[in-house]
Amino acid sequence: MSEKITIAIASDLSGFPLKQAIVEHLNQRGDITLLDFGIESADHPKPYFEQAPKVAEAIQDGRATH
C-alpha cells in the first residue's frame, strides 16, 4: 500500500467553485489527506495574497507534502 500524502489547498473568491470541486473529488480517495485553508464560502471572501501563504507555509513546515 502506498503512503498517504497530505495536500494543502486554499482559494480566493474567483477560485472557490473550482476548489470545492477539487476538494470533493480528492476526499473520495483514500490515499490523500487535505488541509483546506479556505475560503469556506463565497460569503466570506479573502484575497489571494492572504490565502497563498497559508499553503506555502504548510508545505515549508512539513504539515503538507504537496
SVG drawing of the C-alpha trace seen along z (x, -y; Angstrom):
<svg xmlns="http://www.w3.org/2000/svg" viewBox="-22 -40 32 42">
<polyline fill="none" stroke="black" stroke-width="0.4" points="0.0,0.0 1.3,-3.4 1.9,-6.1 -0.8,-8.7 0.1,-12.2 -1.1,-15.5 -2.2,-18.2 -2.7,-21.8 -5.3,-23.8 -6.9,-27.3 -8.6,-29.7 -9.8,-33.3 -13.3,-34.1 -12.5,-33.5 -11.2,-30.0 -13.7,-29.0 -16.0,-26.9 -13.0,-25.0 -11.5,-24.5 -14.8,-23.0 -14.9,-20.6 -11.3,-19.5 -11.9,-19.0 -14.9,-16.9 -13.0,-14.8 -9.9,-14.3 -12.0,-13.4 -13.3,-10.4 -9.8,-9.0 -8.4,-7.0 -4.7,-8.0 -4.9,-11.7 -5.3,-13.9 -6.4,-17.5 -5.5,-20.6 -8.2,-23.1 -7.2,-26.6 -10.4,-28.2 -12.2,-30.2 -15.1,-28.3 -17.9,-30.1 -18.4,-32.7 -20.0,-34.9 -16.6,-35.2 -14.1,-36.0 -10.4,-36.6 -7.9,-37.9 -5.3,-35.6 -2.4,-37.3 -3.8,-36.2 -4.6,-32.6 -1.5,-31.6 1.0,-32.0 -1.1,-29.5 -0.5,-26.8 3.2,-27.7 3.8,-27.7 2.1,-24.3 4.5,-22.8 7.5,-24.6 6.8,-23.5 6.0,-19.9 2.3,-19.8 1.7,-19.2 3.7,-17.2 2.1,-18.8"/>
</svg>
